[in-house]
Amino acid sequence: MRFFLILFMGVALFASDATLEIVKSTDNRPSVAIQDASEFGNIRIRQKFFRLVMGDLKVTAHFKVDDRYRESDYDAMIDPLLKDKDYLFRYRFREDGEQRLYLDAKVLDLSSGSPVFERSYRVANRARYPFLIHRAVIDFNDYLQMPSVEWMRRYVVFSQYGKPKSADIIVADYTLTYRKKIISGGLNIFPKWADKNQRGIYYTKLGNRPVLYYYNIYTGEERRVITSDGMLVCSDVSRDGKKLLLTMAPDGQPDIYRYDIETGKRERLTFYSGIDVSAQFTGSERKIVFVSDRLGYPNIFVKRVGDRAVQQLVYHGKNNNACSVHGKYVIYTSRESDNAFSSNTFNLYLVSTESDYIRRLTASGINQFPKFSPDGESVIYIKHYASQSALGIIRLNYNEGFLFPLKGHKIQSIDW
């Protein structure tokens, strides 16, 4: 069971960075005021809309956002008191006769008083309203030709502990405002997106023997992929979706396997007598990065598929038990305390595979399961505290970090 502990135990401080520089100065960012012109919802609901709009604008790290709540008519004249700002982001939630929810968004240039951006969005399922806000902020950000924040549009999938021996799989937006339970009943853990379009997931159901399943989040199709004695976790999927990296322990010790979806064949990639887990493809997918206890403690290693030679990748920390890879960068979790009777500290670090560069990303607490965004400019992770968890976002190129709590629940693992 020791290898399960490595997997299960899987804001920001920023140092100067020679390669990932903080590219925006807070003094140079355009300032934005927000006005709510909604025709839908009571004041509590409307203020929830406002907090999401304000939060999205802040999380881009591209704007100085005025956090004062203001109301207005959608086509009202500009308040002269706002002239000290650069832009006014005015939005309106409304519904039609078929109870579809609409979001109208308009941005005005306050130096000229003229609108520079206007779009309308709609959704049939009202619970998905956070994605209307995400889309509006993404489009406004793109209009100003700021670095993309397209990742806001993506789903997050995570396993959430429930009653004893029970964990559900949840699909959510990155703020955890929208949440939908898609898998329940039993202990369902380690969800992993099966494709870049986020149509399906792989996950492990624990029972007498662990079983890896595929589940389509749109059709509800579910199929059994593979089972194994000991343990079974899908840690990565190839870009074409045809190959899986699995941690399996058919003979008692966990190793890394590559599984071919089309043929059902599996190929063993590591041959160590100890613990090899949590592999990820890197580069052209001819190499893998993984966690191993080859040094007597968990650390991060890299090897070429088909070779026996293994190279140590991380030289800082003595208990590095989870990682994420993007290009030449690796983010990993390092345990930095050894308390037998209280919580330990787990911090996140960013390292380059091409230099001795290292940067600490968190300062304290239990920070685990880091995942790069597709563009490599942001990191999502889990922060545990008390009896609940929060989803953390770090904007690597900016001096910004954010936490989104999941009140009353603890997250087991997460994918983006």
LUMNUPA-560988 format. One record per residue (C-alpha): x negated, y, z; residue in one letter. Coordinates in nm, 2 decimals, m for minus. Layout:
<recs>
x|y|z|residu
X|Y|Z|A
...
</recs>
This chain:
<recs>
x|y|z|residu
0.00|0.00|0.00|M
m0.30|0.23|0.02|R
m0.27|0.32|m0.35|F
0.09|0.43|m0.29|F
m0.03|0.67|m0.03|L
m0.27|0.83|m0.28|I
0.02|0.87|m0.53|L
0.28|0.99|m0.28|F
0.05|1.24|m0.11|M
m0.02|1.32|m0.46|G
0.14|3.26|m0.24|V
m0.18|3.23|m0.45|A
m0.54|3.34|m0.40|L
m0.72|3.43|m0.72|F
m1.09|3.47|m0.77|A
m1.26|3.63|m1.07|S
m1.27|3.40|m1.37|D
m1.52|3.42|m1.65|A
m1.29|3.23|m1.89|T
m0.93|3.28|m1.76|L
m0.93|3.65|m1.69|E
m0.66|3.84|m1.52|I
m0.55|4.02|m1.83|V
m0.29|4.26|m1.70|K
m0.34|4.55|m1.46|S
m0.04|4.63|m1.25|T
m0.10|5.00|m1.34|D
m0.06|4.93|m1.71|N
0.25|4.72|m1.71|R
0.57|4.89|m1.83|P
0.83|4.96|m1.56|S
1.18|4.82|m1.58|V
1.50|4.91|m1.40|A
1.80|4.68|m1.41|I
2.18|4.76|m1.43|Q
2.46|4.51|m1.39|D
2.76|4.58|m1.61|A
2.93|4.24|m1.55|S
3.30|4.18|m1.59|E
3.29|3.84|m1.43|F
3.24|3.72|m1.07|G
3.27|3.87|m0.72|N
2.99|4.08|m0.57|I
2.82|3.78|m0.42|R
2.81|3.60|m0.76|I
2.70|3.92|m0.94|R
2.42|3.98|m0.70|Q
2.31|3.63|m0.76|K
2.30|3.71|m1.14|F
2.09|4.02|m1.06|F
1.84|3.83|m0.85|R
1.78|3.59|m1.13|L
1.74|3.87|m1.39|V
1.50|4.05|m1.16|M
1.32|3.72|m1.08|G
1.27|3.63|m1.44|D
1.13|3.97|m1.52|L
0.89|3.95|m1.23|K
0.78|3.59|m1.31|V
0.67|3.70|m1.66|T
0.40|3.91|m1.47|A
0.43|4.16|m1.76|H
0.65|4.42|m1.59|F
0.67|4.64|m1.29|K
1.03|4.56|m1.18|V
1.25|4.79|m0.98|D
1.43|4.56|m0.74|D
1.72|4.80|m0.66|R
2.06|4.66|m0.75|Y
2.25|4.91|m0.97|R
2.60|4.88|m1.14|E
2.70|5.05|m1.46|S
2.94|5.02|m1.75|D
2.78|4.84|m2.04|Y
2.80|5.14|m2.28|D
2.75|5.41|m2.01|A
2.51|5.71|m2.05|M
2.17|5.67|m1.90|I
2.13|5.79|m1.54|D
1.88|6.08|m1.54|P
1.73|5.95|m1.22|L
1.59|5.65|m1.42|L
1.38|5.86|m1.65|K
1.07|5.78|m1.45|D
1.09|5.42|m1.57|K
0.99|5.29|m1.92|D
1.29|5.06|m1.99|Y
1.64|4.99|m1.86|L
1.75|4.63|m1.88|F
2.14|4.64|m1.88|R
2.33|4.31|m1.88|Y
2.70|4.20|m1.88|R
2.84|3.86|m1.79|F
3.19|3.81|m1.92|R
3.42|3.52|m2.02|E
3.66|3.46|m2.31|D
4.00|3.30|m2.33|G
3.85|2.95|m2.34|E
3.65|3.02|m2.03|Q
3.31|3.02|m2.20|R
3.06|3.24|m2.03|L
2.88|3.51|m2.22|Y
2.58|3.72|m2.14|L
2.53|4.05|m2.33|D
2.18|4.21|m2.28|A
2.07|4.55|m2.39|K
1.74|4.72|m2.33|V
1.70|5.10|m2.36|L
1.38|5.29|m2.41|D
1.41|5.56|m2.14|L
1.17|5.80|m2.30|S
1.39|5.83|m2.61|S
1.73|5.71|m2.46|G
1.78|5.48|m2.75|S
1.85|5.10|m2.74|P
1.56|4.89|m2.86|V
1.69|4.54|m2.80|F
2.04|4.39|m2.78|E
2.15|4.03|m2.79|R
2.45|3.81|m2.69|S
2.43|3.46|m2.55|Y
2.70|3.21|m2.45|R
2.73|2.87|m2.29|V
3.03|2.64|m2.25|A
2.91|2.49|m1.92|N
2.91|2.77|m1.67|R
2.66|2.59|m1.44|A
2.40|2.65|m1.71|R
2.42|3.03|m1.67|Y
2.05|3.06|m1.55|P
1.94|2.96|m1.90|F
2.13|3.25|m2.05|L
1.92|3.48|m1.83|I
1.60|3.30|m1.92|H
1.67|3.33|m2.29|R
1.75|3.70|m2.26|A
1.42|3.77|m2.07|V
1.22|3.55|m2.31|I
1.36|3.74|m2.61|D
1.30|4.08|m2.45|F
0.95|3.98|m2.37|N
0.89|3.86|m2.73|D
1.03|4.18|m2.87|Y
0.76|4.38|m2.68|L
0.51|4.12|m2.82|Q
0.40|4.02|m2.47|M
0.23|3.68|m2.42|P
0.50|3.41|m2.46|S
0.70|3.29|m2.16|V
0.88|3.03|m2.36|E
0.82|2.78|m2.07|W
1.11|2.95|m1.89|M
1.34|2.77|m2.13|R
1.21|2.42|m2.03|R
1.38|2.18|m1.79|Y
1.21|2.06|m1.47|V
1.27|1.70|m1.37|V
1.20|1.58|m1.02|F
1.28|1.30|m0.77|S
1.46|1.42|m0.46|Q
1.46|1.21|m0.14|Y
1.81|1.14|0.01|G
1.90|0.89|0.27|K
1.65|0.62|0.37|P
1.52|0.41|0.08|K
1.70|0.65|m0.16|S
1.58|0.91|m0.41|A
1.77|1.07|m0.70|D
1.64|1.21|m1.03|I
1.74|1.57|m1.08|I
1.71|1.79|m1.39|V
1.69|2.17|m1.32|A
1.58|2.50|m1.45|D
1.25|2.63|m1.31|Y
1.42|2.84|m1.04|T
1.61|2.53|m0.92|L
1.94|2.74|m0.95|T
2.08|2.50|m1.21|Y
2.05|2.14|m1.09|R
2.21|1.82|m1.23|K
2.17|1.47|m1.08|K
2.11|1.23|m1.36|I
1.99|0.91|m1.18|I
2.11|0.79|m0.84|S
2.15|0.47|m0.64|G
1.83|0.32|m0.50|G
1.47|0.45|m0.49|L
1.41|0.63|m0.82|N
1.07|0.80|m0.84|I
0.80|0.95|m1.06|F
1.01|1.09|m1.35|P
0.81|1.18|m1.66|K
0.93|1.35|m1.97|W
0.93|1.10|m2.26|A
0.90|1.36|m2.54|D
0.80|1.72|m2.60|K
1.17|1.81|m2.67|N
1.27|1.69|m2.33|Q
1.55|1.45|m2.45|R
1.45|1.16|m2.23|G
1.25|1.06|m1.92|I
1.07|0.75|m1.79|Y
1.11|0.67|m1.42|Y
1.04|0.39|m1.18|T
1.31|0.22|m0.98|K
1.17|0.04|m0.68|L
1.33|m0.29|m0.57|G
1.20|m0.64|m0.54|N
0.97|m0.55|m0.83|R
0.92|m0.20|m0.97|P
1.09|m0.15|m1.31|V
1.01|0.13|m1.55|L
1.32|0.27|m1.73|Y
1.38|0.51|m2.01|Y
1.68|0.74|m1.98|Y
1.82|0.98|m2.24|N
1.95|1.29|m2.05|I
2.20|1.38|m2.33|Y
2.35|1.05|m2.42|T
2.31|0.86|m2.10|G
2.14|0.58|m2.28|E
1.92|0.38|m2.04|E
1.69|0.09|m2.12|R
1.45|m0.13|m1.93|R
1.09|m0.08|m2.06|V
0.86|m0.30|m1.85|I
0.83|m0.45|m1.50|T
0.53|m0.55|m1.30|S
0.43|m0.69|m0.96|D
0.27|m0.45|m0.71|G
0.33|m0.10|m0.86|M
0.43|0.06|m1.18|L
0.42|0.43|m1.27|V
0.42|0.62|m1.60|C
0.18|0.90|m1.56|S
0.16|1.04|m1.92|D
0.30|1.00|m2.27|V
0.11|1.05|m2.60|S
0.20|1.35|m2.81|R
0.39|1.13|m3.06|D
0.58|0.96|m2.78|G
0.46|0.61|m2.88|K
0.20|0.54|m2.61|K
0.24|0.55|m2.23|L
m0.03|0.56|m1.97|L
0.08|0.33|m1.69|L
m0.06|0.26|m1.34|T
0.00|m0.11|m1.28|M
m0.12|m0.36|m1.02|A
m0.02|m0.71|m1.15|P
m0.31|m0.86|m0.96|D
m0.30|m0.65|m0.65|G
m0.53|m0.36|m0.74|Q
m0.40|m0.07|m0.95|P
m0.55|m0.01|m1.28|D
m0.47|0.21|m1.59|I
m0.30|0.05|m1.89|Y
m0.19|0.19|m2.22|R
0.15|0.06|m2.33|Y
0.27|0.07|m2.69|D
0.64|0.15|m2.70|I
0.69|0.00|m3.05|E
0.52|m0.33|m3.01|T
0.55|m0.38|m2.63|G
0.18|m0.45|m2.60|K
m0.03|m0.33|m2.31|R
m0.40|m0.27|m2.30|E
m0.60|m0.25|m1.98|R
m0.82|0.07|m1.98|L
m0.99|0.05|m1.64|T
m1.16|m0.25|m1.47|F
m1.25|m0.13|m1.12|Y
m1.20|m0.35|m0.82|S
m1.05|m0.06|m0.62|G
m0.79|0.20|m0.70|I
m0.74|0.37|m1.04|D
m0.42|0.57|m1.08|V
m0.24|0.87|m1.24|S
m0.41|0.88|m1.58|A
m0.35|1.15|m1.84|Q
m0.45|1.18|m2.20|F
m0.70|1.46|m2.28|T
m0.85|1.60|m2.59|G
m0.76|1.40|m2.90|S
m0.61|1.13|m2.66|E
m0.92|0.92|m2.70|R
m1.01|1.01|m2.34|K
m0.82|0.98|m2.01|I
m0.86|1.17|m1.69|V
m0.75|0.98|m1.38|F
m0.78|0.95|m1.00|V
m1.00|0.68|m0.85|S
m1.16|0.59|m0.51|D
m1.49|0.48|m0.67|R
m1.68|0.72|m0.43|L
m1.50|0.58|m0.13|G
m1.24|0.86|m0.14|Y
m1.00|0.98|m0.41|P
m1.16|1.19|m0.68|N
m1.11|1.28|m1.05|I
m1.28|1.09|m1.33|F
m1.28|1.08|m1.71|V
m1.36|0.81|m1.95|K
m1.33|0.73|m2.32|R
m1.06|0.48|m2.42|V
m1.24|0.15|m2.50|G
m1.56|0.23|m2.31|D
m1.65|0.10|m1.97|R
m1.85|0.41|m1.87|A
m1.68|0.65|m1.63|V
m1.78|1.00|m1.56|Q
m1.71|1.20|m1.24|Q
m1.52|1.52|m1.33|L
m1.48|1.70|m1.00|V
m1.76|1.76|m0.75|Y
m1.57|1.97|m0.49|H
m1.36|1.82|m0.22|G
m1.35|1.48|m0.05|K
m0.99|1.37|m0.11|N
m0.87|1.48|m0.45|N
m0.56|1.28|m0.52|N
m0.36|1.44|m0.81|A
m0.45|1.64|m1.13|C
m0.32|1.79|m1.45|S
m0.52|1.86|m1.77|V
m0.49|2.12|m2.04|H
m0.77|2.16|m2.29|G
m1.10|2.21|m2.10|K
m0.93|2.29|m1.77|Y
m0.82|2.05|m1.48|V
m0.61|2.15|m1.19|I
m0.63|1.91|m0.89|Y
m0.50|1.87|m0.54|T
m0.76|1.85|m0.26|S
m0.70|1.75|0.10|R
m0.89|1.99|0.32|E
m0.81|1.87|0.67|S
m0.80|1.54|0.85|D
m0.54|1.56|1.12|N
m0.42|1.23|1.25|A
m0.12|1.37|1.44|F
m0.01|1.67|1.24|S
0.02|1.79|0.88|S
m0.29|1.82|0.66|N
m0.37|2.10|0.43|T
m0.37|2.03|0.05|F
m0.48|2.31|m0.18|N
m0.49|2.34|m0.56|L
m0.81|2.41|m0.75|Y
m0.88|2.49|m1.11|L
m1.21|2.37|m1.27|V
m1.35|2.37|m1.62|S
m1.48|2.06|m1.78|T
m1.75|2.26|m1.97|E
m1.91|2.45|m1.68|S
m1.94|2.46|m1.30|D
m1.66|2.71|m1.28|Y
m1.41|2.65|m0.99|I
m1.12|2.86|m0.86|R
m0.89|2.80|m0.57|R
m0.52|2.86|m0.65|L
m0.35|2.82|m0.31|T
m0.45|2.93|0.03|A
m0.28|2.70|0.28|S
m0.01|2.44|0.34|G
0.07|2.12|0.15|I
0.05|2.19|m0.22|N
0.08|1.88|m0.45|Q
0.16|1.75|m0.80|F
0.03|2.04|m1.01|P
0.15|2.05|m1.38|K
0.03|2.28|m1.65|F
0.28|2.45|m1.87|S
0.26|2.36|m2.24|P
0.06|2.68|m2.32|D
m0.17|2.62|m2.02|G
m0.11|2.97|m1.88|E
0.11|2.86|m1.59|S
0.12|2.59|m1.33|V
0.41|2.43|m1.15|I
0.36|2.24|m0.82|Y
0.54|2.12|m0.51|I
0.49|2.30|m0.18|K
0.61|2.09|0.13|H
0.70|2.26|0.45|Y
0.91|2.15|0.75|A
1.16|1.90|0.62|S
1.20|2.05|0.27|Q
1.01|2.15|m0.04|S
0.98|2.44|m0.28|A
0.88|2.46|m0.64|L
0.58|2.68|m0.69|G
0.48|2.88|m1.00|I
0.13|3.02|m1.05|I
0.07|3.25|m1.35|R
m0.30|3.17|m1.41|L
m0.39|3.48|m1.61|N
m0.23|3.72|m1.36|Y
m0.24|3.79|m0.99|N
0.10|3.64|m0.94|E
0.25|3.34|m0.76|G
0.62|3.25|m0.68|F
0.81|2.99|m0.47|L
1.16|2.86|m0.53|F
1.28|2.66|m0.22|P
1.50|2.35|m0.24|L
1.68|2.40|0.08|K
1.74|2.09|0.29|G
1.56|1.85|0.05|H
1.22|1.71|m0.01|K
1.08|1.65|m0.36|I
0.89|1.33|m0.42|Q
0.73|1.41|m0.76|S
0.79|1.65|m1.05|I
0.74|1.70|m1.42|D
0.77|2.00|m1.65|W
</recs>
